[in-house]
Amino acid sequence: MKFFIDTADFDEIQEAYRLGLVDGVTTNPTLCSKAGCHDIAGFQEQIKRICDLVQAPVSAEVLNTQSEDMVPEARKLASLHEQVVVKIPMTVEGLKATRILSNEGIRVNVTLIFQAVQGLLAAKAGAAYVSPFIGRLDDINHTGMEIVEQLLTIFDNYGFDTEVIVASIRHPLHVLQAALAGADIATIPYKVLMQLIRHPLTDIGLEKFMADWQRVQRS
Ligand code: E4P
């Protein structure tokens, strides 16, 4: 399973990259605003900077909602760097834009997917990636991971190349479940990435090893 990092914060991406845990990056307007991008120029600059660092797919989301506006905006985003993947929302207008862009060879990540058939429609429109938001489904008392399993089955049934990005991950168990389901990619917030590394028994074990070694040095 590929690990994408779900943030637009350069320092977080750089730290995860140093750990060898960045096969790609996903951003969205909320994450970009949290990372301090306050205008289009700042947003585009940040996307280019991230692409230069990771040299792996970086999803950048369109800010228009009508296909005739999304398409030129997406072309502009794709022209920023060869690693840019354009993120398009799962709407009627988004599907129209996805079809046009994928025909032009621009990679599209269809986002805000909350049921498996939405993912099927996105794949039929030529999406390179689909992003089911599992945490937001869990939040409203649905089992988000079910649609990941359904999407994987559907894509396997019909031989789609579209990759499933498990998105809206809230905790380490989501990452485990994504891997057990055979998801192509999990996009993980920095905080959860760090939680994956740590275990209290690792810390206790290391402390004891160091203490035992120090005792021998003193004797
Ligand atoms: C990634 O593509 C999504 O934008 C992100 O995972 C959404 O996560 P959230 O539900 O925690 O905002």
py3Dmol code that shows the C-alpha trace and the ligand (Angstrom):
import py3Dmol

protein = """\
ATOM      1  CA  MET A   1       0.000   0.000   0.000  1.00  0.00           C
ATOM      2  CA  LYS A   2       1.313   3.420  -0.939  1.00  0.00           C
ATOM      3  CA  PHE A   3       1.468   6.083   1.781  1.00  0.00           C
ATOM      4  CA  PHE A   4       0.374   9.560   0.759  1.00  0.00           C
ATOM      5  CA  ILE A   5       0.532  12.367   3.293  1.00  0.00           C
ATOM      6  CA  ASP A   6      -2.664  14.369   3.723  1.00  0.00           C
ATOM      7  CA  THR A   7      -1.379  17.894   4.341  1.00  0.00           C
ATOM      8  CA  ALA A   8      -0.150  21.035   2.587  1.00  0.00           C
ATOM      9  CA  ASP A   9       2.261  21.873   5.424  1.00  0.00           C
ATOM     10  CA  PHE A  10       5.753  21.831   3.905  1.00  0.00           C
ATOM     11  CA  ASP A  11       7.560  21.026   7.162  1.00  0.00           C
ATOM     12  CA  GLU A  12       5.310  18.027   7.843  1.00  0.00           C
ATOM     13  CA  ILE A  13       5.805  16.746   4.299  1.00  0.00           C
ATOM     14  CA  GLN A  14       9.564  17.211   4.547  1.00  0.00           C
ATOM     15  CA  GLU A  15       9.749  15.319   7.855  1.00  0.00           C
ATOM     16  CA  ALA A  16       7.637  12.428   6.525  1.00  0.00           C
ATOM     17  CA  TYR A  17       9.711  12.422   3.322  1.00  0.00           C
ATOM     18  CA  ARG A  18      12.907  12.027   5.361  1.00  0.00           C
ATOM     19  CA  LEU A  19      11.299   8.999   7.011  1.00  0.00           C
ATOM     20  CA  GLY A  20      10.713   7.495   3.562  1.00  0.00           C
ATOM     21  CA  LEU A  21       6.956   7.590   4.096  1.00  0.00           C
ATOM     22  CA  VAL A  22       5.799   9.801   1.234  1.00  0.00           C
ATOM     23  CA  ASP A  23       4.696   8.076  -1.965  1.00  0.00           C
ATOM     24  CA  GLY A  24       2.523  11.095  -2.735  1.00  0.00           C
ATOM     25  CA  VAL A  25       0.674  14.051  -1.209  1.00  0.00           C
ATOM     26  CA  THR A  26      -2.970  15.085  -1.078  1.00  0.00           C
ATOM     27  CA  THR A  27      -4.156  18.593  -0.333  1.00  0.00           C
ATOM     28  CA  ASN A  28      -7.520  20.316  -0.303  1.00  0.00           C
ATOM     29  CA  PRO A  29      -8.578  23.955   0.145  1.00  0.00           C
ATOM     30  CA  THR A  30      -8.954  23.513   3.919  1.00  0.00           C
ATOM     31  CA  LEU A  31      -5.471  22.013   4.280  1.00  0.00           C
ATOM     32  CA  CYS A  32      -3.965  24.714   2.035  1.00  0.00           C
ATOM     33  CA  SER A  33      -5.550  27.498   4.061  1.00  0.00           C
ATOM     34  CA  LYS A  34      -4.236  25.887   7.279  1.00  0.00           C
ATOM     35  CA  ALA A  35      -0.754  25.802   5.685  1.00  0.00           C
ATOM     36  CA  GLY A  36      -0.887  29.573   5.169  1.00  0.00           C
ATOM     37  CA  CYS A  37      -1.838  29.810   1.472  1.00  0.00           C
ATOM     38  CA  HIS A  38      -4.112  32.840   1.333  1.00  0.00           C
ATOM     39  CA  ASP A  39      -4.318  33.454  -2.415  1.00  0.00           C
ATOM     40  CA  ILE A  40      -4.046  31.570  -5.709  1.00  0.00           C
ATOM     41  CA  ALA A  41      -0.424  32.609  -6.245  1.00  0.00           C
ATOM     42  CA  GLY A  42       0.571  31.350  -2.784  1.00  0.00           C
ATOM     43  CA  PHE A  43      -1.348  28.103  -3.293  1.00  0.00           C
ATOM     44  CA  GLN A  44       0.304  27.428  -6.661  1.00  0.00           C
ATOM     45  CA  GLU A  45       3.748  28.247  -5.264  1.00  0.00           C
ATOM     46  CA  GLN A  46       3.189  25.817  -2.384  1.00  0.00           C
ATOM     47  CA  ILE A  47       2.092  23.046  -4.764  1.00  0.00           C
ATOM     48  CA  LYS A  48       5.209  23.540  -6.912  1.00  0.00           C
ATOM     49  CA  ARG A  49       7.459  23.510  -3.837  1.00  0.00           C
ATOM     50  CA  ILE A  50       5.875  20.261  -2.604  1.00  0.00           C
ATOM     51  CA  CYS A  51       6.184  18.640  -6.049  1.00  0.00           C
ATOM     52  CA  ASP A  52       9.875  19.602  -6.286  1.00  0.00           C
ATOM     53  CA  LEU A  53      10.519  17.996  -2.914  1.00  0.00           C
ATOM     54  CA  VAL A  54       8.639  14.715  -3.188  1.00  0.00           C
ATOM     55  CA  GLN A  55       8.807  14.026  -6.954  1.00  0.00           C
ATOM     56  CA  ALA A  56       5.643  11.956  -6.561  1.00  0.00           C
ATOM     57  CA  PRO A  57       1.929  12.588  -7.250  1.00  0.00           C
ATOM     58  CA  VAL A  58       0.598  15.711  -5.511  1.00  0.00           C
ATOM     59  CA  SER A  59      -3.164  16.313  -5.579  1.00  0.00           C
ATOM     60  CA  ALA A  60      -4.206  19.967  -5.957  1.00  0.00           C
ATOM     61  CA  GLU A  61      -7.901  20.765  -5.860  1.00  0.00           C
ATOM     62  CA  VAL A  62      -9.807  23.059  -8.223  1.00  0.00           C
ATOM     63  CA  LEU A  63     -11.646  25.996  -6.666  1.00  0.00           C
ATOM     64  CA  ASN A  64     -14.363  26.325  -9.317  1.00  0.00           C
ATOM     65  CA  THR A  65     -17.556  24.307  -9.414  1.00  0.00           C
ATOM     66  CA  GLN A  66     -18.698  24.611 -13.047  1.00  0.00           C
ATOM     67  CA  SER A  67     -17.006  22.340 -15.595  1.00  0.00           C
ATOM     68  CA  GLU A  68     -16.284  25.196 -18.037  1.00  0.00           C
ATOM     69  CA  ASP A  69     -14.315  26.904 -15.242  1.00  0.00           C
ATOM     70  CA  MET A  70     -12.863  23.752 -13.685  1.00  0.00           C
ATOM     71  CA  VAL A  71     -11.282  22.565 -16.932  1.00  0.00           C
ATOM     72  CA  PRO A  72      -9.053  25.605 -17.625  1.00  0.00           C
ATOM     73  CA  GLU A  73      -8.226  25.847 -13.917  1.00  0.00           C
ATOM     74  CA  ALA A  74      -7.232  22.174 -13.881  1.00  0.00           C
ATOM     75  CA  ARG A  75      -5.088  22.620 -17.017  1.00  0.00           C
ATOM     76  CA  LYS A  76      -3.284  25.488 -15.301  1.00  0.00           C
ATOM     77  CA  LEU A  77      -2.703  23.388 -12.158  1.00  0.00           C
ATOM     78  CA  ALA A  78      -1.427  20.460 -14.240  1.00  0.00           C
ATOM     79  CA  SER A  79       0.980  22.784 -16.056  1.00  0.00           C
ATOM     80  CA  LEU A  80       2.611  23.817 -12.759  1.00  0.00           C
ATOM     81  CA  HIS A  81       4.533  20.561 -12.424  1.00  0.00           C
ATOM     82  CA  GLU A  82       4.500  17.097 -14.002  1.00  0.00           C
ATOM     83  CA  GLN A  83       3.632  15.573 -10.608  1.00  0.00           C
ATOM     84  CA  VAL A  84       0.382  17.517 -10.170  1.00  0.00           C
ATOM     85  CA  VAL A  85      -2.782  15.419 -10.023  1.00  0.00           C
ATOM     86  CA  VAL A  86      -5.911  17.541 -10.300  1.00  0.00           C
ATOM     87  CA  LYS A  87      -8.517  16.998  -7.627  1.00  0.00           C
ATOM     88  CA  ILE A  88     -12.079  17.335  -8.856  1.00  0.00           C
ATOM     89  CA  PRO A  89     -15.222  17.034  -6.691  1.00  0.00           C
ATOM     90  CA  MET A  90     -17.706  14.211  -7.305  1.00  0.00           C
ATOM     91  CA  THR A  91     -20.523  16.253  -8.880  1.00  0.00           C
ATOM     92  CA  VAL A  92     -22.254  16.321 -12.259  1.00  0.00           C
ATOM     93  CA  GLU A  93     -19.969  19.185 -13.282  1.00  0.00           C
ATOM     94  CA  GLY A  94     -16.972  17.380 -11.838  1.00  0.00           C
ATOM     95  CA  LEU A  95     -17.693  14.272 -13.888  1.00  0.00           C
ATOM     96  CA  LYS A  96     -17.911  16.326 -17.084  1.00  0.00           C
ATOM     97  CA  ALA A  97     -14.571  17.934 -16.274  1.00  0.00           C
ATOM     98  CA  THR A  98     -13.009  14.567 -15.363  1.00  0.00           C
ATOM     99  CA  ARG A  99     -13.931  13.113 -18.750  1.00  0.00           C
ATOM    100  CA  ILE A 100     -12.425  16.081 -20.651  1.00  0.00           C
ATOM    101  CA  LEU A 101      -9.250  16.221 -18.556  1.00  0.00           C
ATOM    102  CA  SER A 102      -8.574  12.489 -18.554  1.00  0.00           C
ATOM    103  CA  ASN A 103      -8.984  12.443 -22.350  1.00  0.00           C
ATOM    104  CA  GLU A 104      -6.217  15.056 -22.441  1.00  0.00           C
ATOM    105  CA  GLY A 105      -3.966  12.831 -20.328  1.00  0.00           C
ATOM    106  CA  ILE A 106      -4.321  14.929 -17.162  1.00  0.00           C
ATOM    107  CA  ARG A 107      -4.497  12.721 -14.069  1.00  0.00           C
ATOM    108  CA  VAL A 108      -7.631  13.329 -12.003  1.00  0.00           C
ATOM    109  CA  ASN A 109      -8.319  12.418  -8.372  1.00  0.00           C
ATOM    110  CA  VAL A 110     -12.094  12.485  -7.870  1.00  0.00           C
ATOM    111  CA  THR A 111     -12.730  13.586  -4.315  1.00  0.00           C
ATOM    112  CA  LEU A 112     -15.616  13.700  -1.815  1.00  0.00           C
ATOM    113  CA  ILE A 113     -16.741  10.137  -2.570  1.00  0.00           C
ATOM    114  CA  PHE A 114     -19.201   8.746  -0.042  1.00  0.00           C
ATOM    115  CA  GLN A 115     -20.690   5.734  -1.834  1.00  0.00           C
ATOM    116  CA  ALA A 116     -19.085   3.108  -4.051  1.00  0.00           C
ATOM    117  CA  VAL A 117     -21.161   3.791  -7.161  1.00  0.00           C
ATOM    118  CA  GLN A 118     -19.873   7.380  -7.163  1.00  0.00           C
ATOM    119  CA  GLY A 119     -16.407   5.845  -7.470  1.00  0.00           C
ATOM    120  CA  LEU A 120     -17.592   3.621 -10.324  1.00  0.00           C
ATOM    121  CA  LEU A 121     -18.887   6.686 -12.191  1.00  0.00           C
ATOM    122  CA  ALA A 122     -15.587   8.487 -11.618  1.00  0.00           C
ATOM    123  CA  ALA A 123     -13.624   5.488 -12.926  1.00  0.00           C
ATOM    124  CA  LYS A 124     -15.860   5.332 -16.010  1.00  0.00           C
ATOM    125  CA  ALA A 125     -15.124   9.036 -16.593  1.00  0.00           C
ATOM    126  CA  GLY A 126     -11.408   8.196 -16.617  1.00  0.00           C
ATOM    127  CA  ALA A 127     -10.290   9.138 -13.099  1.00  0.00           C
ATOM    128  CA  ALA A 128      -6.779   7.992 -12.193  1.00  0.00           C
ATOM    129  CA  TYR A 129      -7.714   8.013  -8.497  1.00  0.00           C
ATOM    130  CA  VAL A 130     -10.867   8.058  -6.382  1.00  0.00           C
ATOM    131  CA  SER A 131     -10.926   9.285  -2.790  1.00  0.00           C
ATOM    132  CA  PRO A 132     -13.569   7.739  -0.501  1.00  0.00           C
ATOM    133  CA  PHE A 133     -13.783   9.763   2.735  1.00  0.00           C
ATOM    134  CA  ILE A 134     -14.046   7.088   5.384  1.00  0.00           C
ATOM    135  CA  GLY A 135     -13.659   9.200   8.531  1.00  0.00           C
ATOM    136  CA  ARG A 136     -16.502  11.521   7.590  1.00  0.00           C
ATOM    137  CA  LEU A 137     -18.732   8.473   7.010  1.00  0.00           C
ATOM    138  CA  ASP A 138     -17.756   7.009  10.387  1.00  0.00           C
ATOM    139  CA  ASP A 139     -18.630  10.407  11.885  1.00  0.00           C
ATOM    140  CA  ILE A 140     -22.260   9.960  10.784  1.00  0.00           C
ATOM    141  CA  ASN A 141     -22.483   6.361  11.978  1.00  0.00           C
ATOM    142  CA  HIS A 142     -21.727   4.592   8.677  1.00  0.00           C
ATOM    143  CA  THR A 143     -18.861   2.153   8.272  1.00  0.00           C
ATOM    144  CA  GLY A 144     -16.622   4.112   5.927  1.00  0.00           C
ATOM    145  CA  MET A 145     -14.308   1.191   5.209  1.00  0.00           C
ATOM    146  CA  GLU A 146     -17.163  -0.752   3.599  1.00  0.00           C
ATOM    147  CA  ILE A 147     -17.111   1.474   0.546  1.00  0.00           C
ATOM    148  CA  VAL A 148     -13.368   0.959   0.190  1.00  0.00           C
ATOM    149  CA  GLU A 149     -13.933  -2.804   0.066  1.00  0.00           C
ATOM    150  CA  GLN A 150     -16.804  -2.353  -2.402  1.00  0.00           C
ATOM    151  CA  LEU A 151     -14.737  -0.093  -4.660  1.00  0.00           C
ATOM    152  CA  LEU A 152     -11.827  -2.543  -4.708  1.00  0.00           C
ATOM    153  CA  THR A 153     -14.202  -5.356  -5.692  1.00  0.00           C
ATOM    154  CA  ILE A 154     -15.876  -3.275  -8.414  1.00  0.00           C
ATOM    155  CA  PHE A 155     -12.576  -2.128  -9.943  1.00  0.00           C
ATOM    156  CA  ASP A 156     -11.280  -5.700  -9.844  1.00  0.00           C
ATOM    157  CA  ASN A 157     -14.511  -7.051 -11.424  1.00  0.00           C
ATOM    158  CA  TYR A 158     -14.168  -4.758 -14.422  1.00  0.00           C
ATOM    159  CA  GLY A 159     -10.416  -4.283 -14.681  1.00  0.00           C
ATOM    160  CA  PHE A 160     -10.313  -0.534 -13.985  1.00  0.00           C
ATOM    161  CA  ASP A 161      -6.821   0.941 -13.475  1.00  0.00           C
ATOM    162  CA  THR A 162      -8.277   3.616 -11.171  1.00  0.00           C
ATOM    163  CA  GLU A 163      -6.530   3.552  -7.792  1.00  0.00           C
ATOM    164  CA  VAL A 164      -8.412   3.819  -4.499  1.00  0.00           C
ATOM    165  CA  ILE A 165      -7.052   6.437  -2.102  1.00  0.00           C
ATOM    166  CA  VAL A 166      -8.454   5.859   1.372  1.00  0.00           C
ATOM    167  CA  ALA A 167      -9.036   9.432   2.581  1.00  0.00           C
ATOM    168  CA  SER A 168     -10.313  11.176   5.684  1.00  0.00           C
ATOM    169  CA  ILE A 169      -8.230   8.880   7.866  1.00  0.00           C
ATOM    170  CA  ARG A 170      -8.611   9.668  11.563  1.00  0.00           C
ATOM    171  CA  HIS A 171      -6.499   7.102  13.423  1.00  0.00           C
ATOM    172  CA  PRO A 172      -4.035   4.193  13.029  1.00  0.00           C
ATOM    173  CA  LEU A 173      -6.809   1.571  12.891  1.00  0.00           C
ATOM    174  CA  HIS A 174      -8.048   3.127   9.638  1.00  0.00           C
ATOM    175  CA  VAL A 175      -4.586   2.566   8.134  1.00  0.00           C
ATOM    176  CA  LEU A 176      -4.552  -1.068   9.271  1.00  0.00           C
ATOM    177  CA  GLN A 177      -8.040  -1.619   7.854  1.00  0.00           C
ATOM    178  CA  ALA A 178      -7.065   0.015   4.541  1.00  0.00           C
ATOM    179  CA  ALA A 179      -4.035  -2.273   4.239  1.00  0.00           C
ATOM    180  CA  LEU A 180      -6.055  -5.382   5.145  1.00  0.00           C
ATOM    181  CA  ALA A 181      -8.668  -4.430   2.532  1.00  0.00           C
ATOM    182  CA  GLY A 182      -5.909  -4.166  -0.095  1.00  0.00           C
ATOM    183  CA  ALA A 183      -6.374  -0.456  -0.822  1.00  0.00           C
ATOM    184  CA  ASP A 184      -3.904   0.984  -3.312  1.00  0.00           C
ATOM    185  CA  ILE A 185      -3.174   4.082  -1.223  1.00  0.00           C
ATOM    186  CA  ALA A 186      -3.901   5.535   2.222  1.00  0.00           C
ATOM    187  CA  THR A 187      -3.583   9.288   2.559  1.00  0.00           C
ATOM    188  CA  ILE A 188      -2.605   9.918   6.136  1.00  0.00           C
ATOM    189  CA  PRO A 189      -2.445  13.087   8.259  1.00  0.00           C
ATOM    190  CA  TYR A 190       0.993  13.770   9.784  1.00  0.00           C
ATOM    191  CA  LYS A 191      -0.294  13.200  13.323  1.00  0.00           C
ATOM    192  CA  VAL A 192      -1.599   9.721  12.435  1.00  0.00           C
ATOM    193  CA  LEU A 193       1.653   8.901  10.627  1.00  0.00           C
ATOM    194  CA  MET A 194       3.550   9.597  13.848  1.00  0.00           C
ATOM    195  CA  GLN A 195       1.038   7.507  15.827  1.00  0.00           C
ATOM    196  CA  LEU A 196       1.795   4.588  13.494  1.00  0.00           C
ATOM    197  CA  ILE A 197       5.470   4.682  14.418  1.00  0.00           C
ATOM    198  CA  ARG A 198       5.087   4.873  18.173  1.00  0.00           C
ATOM    199  CA  HIS A 199       4.124   2.188  20.671  1.00  0.00           C
ATOM    200  CA  PRO A 200       4.442   2.533  24.462  1.00  0.00           C
ATOM    201  CA  LEU A 201       6.047  -0.920  24.738  1.00  0.00           C
ATOM    202  CA  THR A 202       8.715   0.162  22.238  1.00  0.00           C
ATOM    203  CA  ASP A 203       9.517   3.186  24.427  1.00  0.00           C
ATOM    204  CA  ILE A 204       9.518   1.119  27.638  1.00  0.00           C
ATOM    205  CA  GLY A 205      11.648  -1.585  26.006  1.00  0.00           C
ATOM    206  CA  LEU A 206      14.195   0.931  24.741  1.00  0.00           C
ATOM    207  CA  GLU A 207      14.367   2.665  28.110  1.00  0.00           C
ATOM    208  CA  LYS A 208      15.118  -0.654  29.810  1.00  0.00           C
ATOM    209  CA  PHE A 209      17.785  -1.599  27.251  1.00  0.00           C
ATOM    210  CA  MET A 210      19.527   1.754  27.798  1.00  0.00           C
ATOM    211  CA  ALA A 211      19.245   1.518  31.621  1.00  0.00           C
ATOM    212  CA  ASP A 212      20.640  -2.026  31.685  1.00  0.00           C
ATOM    213  CA  TRP A 213      23.548  -1.025  29.476  1.00  0.00           C
ATOM    214  CA  GLN A 214      24.321   2.028  31.659  1.00  0.00           C
ATOM    215  CA  ARG A 215      24.348  -0.195  34.767  1.00  0.00           C
ATOM    216  CA  VAL A 216      27.026  -2.438  33.235  1.00  0.00           C
ATOM    217  CA  GLN A 217      29.110   0.630  32.249  1.00  0.00           C
ATOM    218  CA  ARG A 218      29.066   1.859  35.885  1.00  0.00           C
ATOM    219  CA  SER A 219      30.000  -1.494  37.470  1.00  0.00           C
TER     220      SER A 219
END
"""
ligand_1 = """\
12
E4P
C -7.991 13.879 1.137
O -7.958 13.775 -0.062
C -9.083 14.570 1.839
O -9.158 15.899 1.427
C -8.924 14.468 3.316
O -8.489 13.165 3.644
C -10.174 14.854 4.080
O -9.994 14.548 5.435
P -10.960 15.123 6.602
O -12.267 14.424 6.490
O -10.224 14.796 7.855
O -11.079 16.599 6.361
"""
view = py3Dmol.view(width=600, height=400)
view.addModel(protein, "pdb")
view.setStyle({"model": 0}, {"cartoon": {"style": "trace"}})
view.addModel(ligand_1, "xyz")
view.setStyle({"model": 1}, {"stick": {}})
view.zoomTo()
view.show()
